Amino acid sequence: MPALTTSALLYVQSVPILLNGIVNLVAPETVAVPGTPKVALHLISILSLSLGVGYIVAAQASAANRRTFMLASVPLRGLAAALFCADGEMGTAVWEGSMAVVNTAAALLL
């Protein structure tokens, strides 16, 4: 059951990342600051899609590799939480901070 739980957690975390990539690619005007260069939007889209696929691949990995992946994501999620908080994006900051805590707990306890 723990393997299923950590895999499911990684699949769930891939969804908003993939959606961000898709929306930035097909409807950038809904999320972008006016005047944002197209190349920047394409970069964000491709990076988000690549990261989302990485989460899906990690979800299918061995339990040890899932644990390593989850722990490796914690410092970056913490940094993201701090940056988004400083930018006033509290919803995203809370999501990133929460996922850092959840990933730490899942990697250490499951």
N, CA, C and O atoms as a DFTB+ gen file, in Angstrom:
440 C
 N C O
     1  1       0.805      -1.214       0.000
     2  2       0.000       0.000       0.000
     3  2       0.843       1.271       0.000
     4  3       0.491       2.208      -0.717
     5  1       1.948       1.363       0.768
     6  2       2.740       2.588       0.722
     7  2       3.251       2.923      -0.676
     8  3       3.296       4.095      -1.050
     9  1       3.639       1.907      -1.456
    10  2       4.112       2.182      -2.812
    11  2       3.010       2.835      -3.634
    12  3       3.263       3.775      -4.387
    13  1       1.797       2.338      -3.489
    14  2       0.661       2.919      -4.193
    15  2       0.438       4.359      -3.743
    16  3       0.115       5.225      -4.556
    17  1       0.609       4.610      -2.458
    18  2       0.394       5.949      -1.922
    19  2       1.409       6.949      -2.466
    20  3       1.027       8.044      -2.878
    21  1       2.697       6.594      -2.478
    22  2       3.696       7.535      -2.983
    23  2       3.544       7.721      -4.492
    24  3       3.737       8.824      -5.003
    25  1       3.202       6.663      -5.197
    26  2       2.957       6.804      -6.639
    27  2       1.769       7.729      -6.887
    28  3       1.841       8.629      -7.724
    29  1       0.689       7.507      -6.166
    30  2      -0.501       8.345      -6.334
    31  2      -0.185       9.805      -6.032
    32  3      -0.654      10.699      -6.735
    33  1       0.596      10.047      -5.005
    34  2       0.973      11.412      -4.641
    35  2       1.738      12.084      -5.783
    36  3       1.490      13.248      -6.097
    37  1       2.652      11.363      -6.392
    38  2       3.410      11.934      -7.507
    39  2       2.517      12.167      -8.724
    40  3       2.663      13.176      -9.415
    41  1       1.598      11.246      -8.991
    42  2       0.648      11.464     -10.094
    43  2      -0.188      12.721      -9.839
    44  3      -0.373      13.534     -10.744
    45  1      -0.687      12.880      -8.628
    46  2      -1.502      14.052      -8.282
    47  2      -0.692      15.332      -8.463
    48  3      -1.202      16.325      -8.982
    49  1       0.568      15.309      -8.034
    50  2       1.395      16.505      -8.150
    51  2       1.743      16.823      -9.600
    52  3       2.072      17.967      -9.912
    53  1       1.677      15.839     -10.487
    54  2       1.975      16.099     -11.900
    55  2       0.851      16.888     -12.583
    56  3       1.099      17.600     -13.556
    57  1      -0.363      16.765     -12.085
    58  2      -1.521      17.359     -12.768
    59  2      -1.422      18.884     -12.901
    60  3      -1.521      19.385     -14.021
    61  1      -1.230      19.650     -11.809
    62  2      -1.170      21.109     -12.002
    63  2       0.041      21.550     -12.815
    64  3      -0.009      22.568     -13.505
    65  1       1.125      20.789     -12.735
    66  2       2.316      21.133     -13.523
    67  2       2.015      20.959     -15.011
    68  3       2.326      21.831     -15.823
    69  1       1.409      19.826     -15.357
    70  2       1.046      19.583     -16.755
    71  2       0.009      20.589     -17.249
    72  3       0.107      21.082     -18.373
    73  1      -0.977      20.890     -16.418
    74  2      -1.998      21.876     -16.807
    75  2      -1.376      23.242     -17.055
    76  3      -1.763      23.938     -17.994
    77  1      -0.414      23.633     -16.221
    78  2       0.279      24.903     -16.424
    79  2       0.961      24.922     -17.787
    80  3       0.889      25.916     -18.509
    81  1       1.619      23.827     -18.133
    82  2       2.280      23.753     -19.433
    83  2       1.304      23.823     -20.586
    84  3       1.558      24.505     -21.579
    85  1       0.196      23.126     -20.464
    86  2      -0.810      23.109     -21.532
    87  2      -1.444      24.486     -21.704
    88  3      -1.564      24.982     -22.824
    89  1      -1.848      25.101     -20.596
    90  2      -2.499      26.418     -20.677
    91  2      -1.543      27.457     -21.242
    92  3      -1.943      28.274     -22.070
    93  1      -0.288      27.442     -20.810
    94  2       0.680      28.397     -21.342
    95  2       0.921      28.196     -22.828
    96  3       1.284      29.138     -23.533
    97  1       0.724      26.988     -23.302
    98  2       0.941      26.707     -24.713
    99  2      -0.275      27.064     -25.569
   100  3      -0.130      27.681     -26.624
   101  1      -1.469      26.681     -25.123
   102  2      -2.654      26.858     -25.978
   103  2      -3.451      28.130     -25.699
   104  3      -4.180      28.598     -26.573
   105  1      -3.328      28.691     -24.513
   106  2      -4.081      29.914     -24.187
   107  2      -3.252      30.824     -23.287
   108  3      -3.662      31.127     -22.166
   109  1      -2.096      31.257     -23.764
   110  2      -1.205      32.047     -22.908
   111  2      -1.809      33.362     -22.436
   112  3      -1.428      33.882     -21.387
   113  1      -2.749      33.900     -23.206
   114  2      -3.353      35.178     -22.813
   115  2      -4.148      35.065     -21.517
   116  3      -4.432      36.080     -20.883
   117  1      -4.510      33.859     -21.116
   118  2      -5.282      33.676     -19.882
   119  2      -4.405      33.689     -18.638
   120  3      -4.908      33.863     -17.528
   121  1      -3.105      33.507     -18.810
   122  2      -2.224      33.426     -17.639
   123  2      -1.048      34.388     -17.681
   124  3      -0.435      34.656     -16.647
   125  1      -0.728      34.905     -18.838
   126  2       0.484      35.708     -18.980
   127  2       0.240      37.181     -18.699
   128  3      -0.858      37.700     -18.900
   129  1       1.272      37.830     -18.236
   130  2       1.268      39.282     -18.105
   131  2       1.321      39.852     -19.521
   132  3       2.133      39.403     -20.330
   133  1       0.471      40.833     -19.836
   134  2       0.506      41.413     -21.183
   135  2       1.921      41.873     -21.545
   136  3       2.618      42.491     -20.740
   137  1       2.315      41.560     -22.755
   138  2       3.635      41.949     -23.222
   139  2       4.714      40.909     -22.968
   140  3       5.868      41.108     -23.350
   141  1       4.355      39.803     -22.329
   142  2       5.339      38.747     -22.101
   143  2       5.762      38.179     -23.454
   144  3       4.913      37.806     -24.263
   145  1       7.072      38.112     -23.702
   146  2       7.525      37.577     -24.995
   147  2       7.055      36.135     -25.212
   148  3       7.013      35.330     -24.281
   149  1       6.706      35.835     -26.460
   150  2       6.238      34.493     -26.799
   151  2       7.265      33.432     -26.424
   152  3       6.907      32.347     -25.966
   153  1       8.525      33.745     -26.618
   154  2       9.570      32.770     -26.311
   155  2       9.571      32.421     -24.817
   156  3       9.842      31.277     -24.451
   157  1       9.274      33.388     -23.965
   158  2       9.208      33.120     -22.522
   159  2       8.029      32.209     -22.203
   160  3       8.146      31.305     -21.376
   161  1       6.898      32.442     -22.854
   162  2       5.722      31.594     -22.648
   163  2       5.977      30.173     -23.137
   164  3       5.565      29.203     -22.500
   165  1       6.659      30.061     -24.273
   166  2       6.997      28.731     -24.782
   167  2       7.964      28.023     -23.840
   168  3       7.841      26.821     -23.605
   169  1       8.908      28.757     -23.312
   170  2       9.871      28.181     -22.370
   171  2       9.163      27.661     -21.117
   172  3       9.416      26.540     -20.677
   173  1       8.287      28.472     -20.552
   174  2       7.528      28.059     -19.362
   175  2       6.694      26.823     -19.676
   176  3       6.624      25.890     -18.876
   177  1       6.069      26.824     -20.839
   178  2       5.218      25.701     -21.227
   179  2       6.020      24.412     -21.349
   180  3       5.640      23.387     -20.784
   181  1       7.112      24.458     -22.075
   182  2       7.921      23.252     -22.285
   183  2       8.547      22.778     -20.982
   184  3       8.595      21.576     -20.723
   185  1       9.025      23.700     -20.162
   186  2       9.589      23.303     -18.864
   187  2       8.530      22.665     -17.974
   188  3       8.802      21.667     -17.307
   189  1       7.337      23.225     -17.958
   190  2       6.255      22.655     -17.148
   191  2       5.858      21.272     -17.651
   192  3       5.670      20.349     -16.858
   193  1       5.733      21.131     -18.949
   194  2       5.382      19.826     -19.505
   195  2       6.472      18.795     -19.202
   196  3       6.174      17.654     -18.848
   197  1       7.722      19.200     -19.343
   198  2       8.835      18.287     -19.045
   199  2       8.839      17.881     -17.578
   200  3       9.035      16.709     -17.259
   201  1       8.626      18.833     -16.690
   202  2       8.597      18.526     -15.261
   203  2       7.416      17.626     -14.925
   204  3       7.554      16.687     -14.141
   205  1       6.262      17.905     -15.511
   206  2       5.093      17.061     -15.276
   207  2       5.323      15.627     -15.719
   208  3       4.943      14.685     -15.023
   209  1       5.946      15.464     -16.880
   210  2       6.285      14.119     -17.354
   211  2       7.287      13.473     -16.401
   212  3       7.212      12.271     -16.144
   213  1       8.221      14.260     -15.878
   214  2       9.177      13.735     -14.900
   215  2       8.481      13.180     -13.666
   216  3       8.877      12.139     -13.143
   217  1       7.456      13.865     -13.205
   218  2       6.687      13.372     -12.057
   219  2       5.973      12.063     -12.396
   220  3       5.892      11.168     -11.555
   221  1       5.458      11.945     -13.612
   222  2       4.794      10.706     -14.022
   223  2       5.801       9.563     -14.085
   224  3       5.512       8.456     -13.629
   225  1       6.971       9.822     -14.642
   226  2       8.018       8.795     -14.699
   227  2       8.439       8.395     -13.288
   228  3       8.614       7.210     -13.004
   229  1       8.600       9.375     -12.409
   230  2       8.980       9.079     -11.022
   231  2       7.913       8.244     -10.325
   232  3       8.237       7.375      -9.515
   233  1       6.660       8.495     -10.629
   234  2       5.568       7.729     -10.007
   235  2       5.637       6.254     -10.368
   236  3       5.139       5.406      -9.627
   237  1       6.247       5.946     -11.495
   238  2       6.350       4.564     -11.954
   239  2       7.661       3.902     -11.535
   240  3       7.876       2.723     -11.815
   241  1       8.527       4.644     -10.873
   242  2       9.841       4.131     -10.476
   243  2       9.728       3.250      -9.231
   244  3       8.657       3.110      -8.641
   245  1      10.848       2.670      -8.853
   246  2      10.887       1.844      -7.645
   247  2      10.636       2.714      -6.419
   248  3      10.764       3.937      -6.476
   249  1      10.281       2.078      -5.326
   250  2      10.002       2.813      -4.083
   251  2      11.208       3.639      -3.652
   252  3      11.050       4.780      -3.217
   253  1      12.406       3.081      -3.768
   254  2      13.616       3.817      -3.372
   255  2      13.819       5.043      -4.250
   256  3      14.182       6.109      -3.752
   257  1      13.589       4.903      -5.542
   258  2      13.749       6.047      -6.443
   259  2      12.661       7.094      -6.242
   260  3      12.921       8.292      -6.361
   261  1      11.439       6.647      -5.936
   262  2      10.369       7.614      -5.622
   263  2      10.750       8.416      -4.383
   264  3      10.568       9.632      -4.345
   265  1      11.274       7.736      -3.380
   266  2      11.685       8.406      -2.137
   267  2      12.757       9.454      -2.434
   268  3      12.670      10.588      -1.961
   269  1      13.758       9.075      -3.211
   270  2      14.828      10.010      -3.575
   271  2      14.269      11.208      -4.331
   272  3      14.632      12.348      -4.043
   273  1      13.394      10.958      -5.288
   274  2      12.785      12.033      -6.074
   275  2      12.004      12.982      -5.174
   276  3      12.121      14.202      -5.293
   277  1      11.208      12.413      -4.276
   278  2      10.382      13.238      -3.394
   279  2      11.249      14.102      -2.481
   280  3      10.964      15.284      -2.288
   281  1      12.300      13.518      -1.924
   282  2      13.181      14.301      -1.055
   283  2      13.942      15.368      -1.844
   284  3      14.172      16.467      -1.339
   285  1      14.329      15.048      -3.072
   286  2      15.038      16.024      -3.903
   287  2      14.153      17.215      -4.256
   288  3      14.657      18.312      -4.493
   289  1      12.837      17.007      -4.294
   290  2      11.928      18.098      -4.643
   291  2      11.709      19.082      -3.494
   292  3      11.267      20.209      -3.716
   293  1      12.017      18.662      -2.277
   294  2      11.687      19.480      -1.101
   295  2      12.388      20.840      -1.090
   296  3      11.710      21.851      -0.904
   297  1      13.718      20.920      -1.280
   298  2      14.347      22.253      -1.252
   299  2      13.806      23.191      -2.332
   300  3      13.642      24.387      -2.092
   301  1      13.532      22.651      -3.514
   302  2      13.013      23.501      -4.591
   303  2      11.587      23.946      -4.321
   304  3      11.218      25.078      -4.635
   305  1      10.787      23.068      -3.744
   306  2       9.419      23.470      -3.379
   307  2       9.466      24.515      -2.263
   308  3       8.663      25.448      -2.249
   309  1      10.399      24.360      -1.337
   310  2      10.566      25.365      -0.284
   311  2      10.971      26.713      -0.860
   312  3      10.441      27.753      -0.468
   313  1      11.913      26.685      -1.792
   314  2      12.337      27.918      -2.457
   315  2      11.177      28.531      -3.237
   316  3      10.961      29.742      -3.190
   317  1      10.436      27.693      -3.951
   318  2       9.276      28.189      -4.699
   319  2       8.266      28.834      -3.758
   320  3       7.719      29.894      -4.062
   321  1       8.018      28.195      -2.615
   322  2       7.068      28.756      -1.642
   323  2       7.530      30.133      -1.180
   324  3       6.730      31.064      -1.098
   325  1       8.807      30.260      -0.880
   326  2       9.340      31.546      -0.418
   327  2       9.238      32.615      -1.505
   328  3       8.845      33.748      -1.229
   329  1       9.589      32.257      -2.734
   330  2       9.535      33.225      -3.833
   331  2       8.103      33.664      -4.132
   332  3       7.838      34.854      -4.301
   333  1       7.184      32.706      -4.197
   334  2       5.790      33.064      -4.475
   335  2       5.190      33.881      -3.338
   336  3       4.384      34.781      -3.577
   337  1       5.574      33.575      -2.116
   338  2       5.104      34.356      -0.968
   339  2       5.604      35.800      -1.085
   340  3       4.842      36.745      -0.880
   341  1       6.881      35.960      -1.414
   342  2       7.456      37.296      -1.572
   343  2       6.784      38.059      -2.711
   344  3       6.692      39.286      -2.673
   345  1       6.315      37.326      -3.724
   346  2       5.625      37.947      -4.858
   347  2       4.147      38.195      -4.586
   348  3       3.446      38.764      -5.424
   349  1       3.670      37.770      -3.416
   350  2       2.269      37.963      -3.071
   351  2       1.334      36.908      -3.638
   352  3       0.114      37.065      -3.576
   353  1       1.880      35.853      -4.182
   354  2       1.072      34.757      -4.747
   355  2       0.851      33.704      -3.668
   356  3       1.457      32.633      -3.704
   357  1      -0.015      34.011      -2.713
   358  2      -0.160      33.171      -1.523
   359  2      -0.742      31.792      -1.820
   360  3      -0.355      30.819      -1.172
   361  1      -1.649      31.679      -2.766
   362  2      -2.211      30.374      -3.096
   363  2      -1.137      29.415      -3.580
   364  3      -1.066      28.267      -3.141
   365  1      -0.307      29.899      -4.489
   366  2       0.775      29.069      -5.010
   367  2       1.812      28.800      -3.931
   368  3       2.348      27.695      -3.846
   369  1       2.099      29.799      -3.109
   370  2       3.064      29.617      -2.019
   371  2       2.598      28.537      -1.048
   372  3       3.389      27.700      -0.615
   373  1       1.323      28.558      -0.713
   374  2       0.773      27.549       0.205
   375  2       0.835      26.165      -0.442
   376  3       1.196      25.192       0.219
   377  1       0.486      26.067      -1.724
   378  2       0.550      24.777      -2.424
   379  2       1.975      24.230      -2.390
   380  3       2.188      23.076      -2.018
   381  1       2.943      25.048      -2.774
   382  2       4.333      24.590      -2.830
   383  2       4.851      24.213      -1.445
   384  3       5.508      23.184      -1.284
   385  1       4.559      25.038      -0.454
   386  2       4.983      24.723       0.911
   387  2       4.332      23.453       1.429
   388  3       4.980      22.634       2.080
   389  1       3.064      23.295       1.141
   390  2       2.346      22.085       1.564
   391  2       2.926      20.842       0.909
   392  3       3.094      19.812       1.561
   393  1       3.231      20.936      -0.373
   394  2       3.792      19.780      -1.071
   395  2       5.199      19.455      -0.565
   396  3       5.601      18.292      -0.573
   397  1       5.948      20.460      -0.128
   398  2       7.256      20.188       0.476
   399  2       7.088      19.375       1.753
   400  3       7.821      18.413       1.982
   401  1       6.133      19.756       2.573
   402  2       5.865      19.034       3.828
   403  2       5.337      17.635       3.534
   404  3       5.787      16.662       4.138
   405  1       4.390      17.528       2.616
   406  2       3.799      16.228       2.271
   407  2       4.858      15.294       1.689
   408  3       4.909      14.117       2.049
   409  1       5.699      15.804       0.797
   410  2       6.738      14.960       0.203
   411  2       7.737      14.490       1.250
   412  3       8.174      13.340       1.222
   413  1       8.100      15.374       2.171
   414  2       9.014      14.971       3.239
   415  2       8.390      13.872       4.080
   416  3       9.020      12.848       4.343
   417  1       7.164      14.084       4.498
   418  2       6.483      13.093       5.338
   419  2       6.326      11.765       4.602
   420  3       6.594      10.705       5.168
   421  1       5.896      11.817       3.351
   422  2       5.690      10.583       2.586
   423  2       7.003       9.837       2.383
   424  3       7.054       8.615       2.523
   425  1       8.061      10.567       2.053
   426  2       9.351       9.918       1.808
   427  2       9.927       9.299       3.073
   428  3      10.578       8.256       3.013
   429  1       9.696       9.927       4.203
   430  2      10.271       9.429       5.455
   431  2       9.392       8.407       6.159
   432  3       9.902       7.551       6.882
   433  1       8.094       8.482       5.962
   434  2       7.185       7.627       6.726
   435  2       6.613       6.452       5.937
   436  3       6.207       5.454       6.532
   437  1       6.574       6.552       4.623
   438  2       5.949       5.479       3.835
   439  2       6.991       4.545       3.251
   440  3       6.644       3.587       2.560
